[in-house]
Each structure stands twice: as structure tokens, then as C-alpha cells.
Amino acid sequence: MLGLESMSGNALAAALIGLVLAESIVLYVGYGLLESTLGARLTDLIGGV
């Protein structure tokens, strides 16, 4: 675990918000990279071009 069990109150809330924000940034960058590398190929494949 991350050791969040020992936190309480405002510290726990701030840690959870930070973790969710970090996860969202990683997902945003990851999906952006996937879309930029595979987007055109998949669109052509689906469209039959």
C-alpha cells in the first residue's frame, strides 16, 4: 500500500486528490500518445482506405 491508512482528515483528502490528479495526467498523456501514433492507421483501416 501507499501508507495512506495512517493519514486522517485534511492530509488524507489532499493525498487522495493528488493521486487522482496524477493518475488523470498519466492517462491523458498516455491516451494522447496512443491517439497520435495509432489514430490515423485505425481510421484508415476502419474506413477501408
C-alpha positions in Angstrom: 0.0 0.0 0.0 0.9 3.6 -0.1 0.7 4.3 3.6 -2.4 6.4 3.4 -4.0 4.4 6.2 -2.1 6.4 8.8 -3.3 9.7 7.5 -6.5 11.4 8.5 -8.6 14.4 7.8 -7.2 17.1 5.5 -3.9 15.2 4.9 -5.8 12.2 3.6 -8.0 14.3 1.4 -5.1 16.2 -0.1 -3.2 12.9 -0.7 -6.2 11.3 -2.5 -6.8 14.4 -4.6 -3.1 14.4 -5.5 -3.2 10.7 -6.5 -6.3 11.2 -8.6 -4.8 14.2 -10.3 -1.5 12.3 -11.1 -3.5 9.4 -12.5 -5.5 11.6 -14.7 -2.4 13.3 -16.1 -0.8 9.9 -16.8 -4.0 8.7 -18.6 -4.3 12.0 -20.6 -0.7 11.8 -21.8 -0.9 8.0 -22.5 -4.1 8.2 -24.5 -2.8 11.3 -26.3 0.3 9.3 -27.4 -1.8 6.3 -28.5 -4.1 8.5 -30.5 -1.3 10.3 -32.2 0.6 7.1 -33.1 -2.3 4.8 -34.0 -5.2 7.2 -34.8 -4.6 7.7 -38.5 -3.9 4.0 -39.1 -7.1 2.9 -37.3 -9.2 5.5 -39.1 -7.9 4.3 -42.5 -8.4 0.7 -41.5 -12.0 1.2 -40.4 -12.8 3.5 -43.3 -11.4 1.0 -45.8 -9.0 3.5 -47.4 
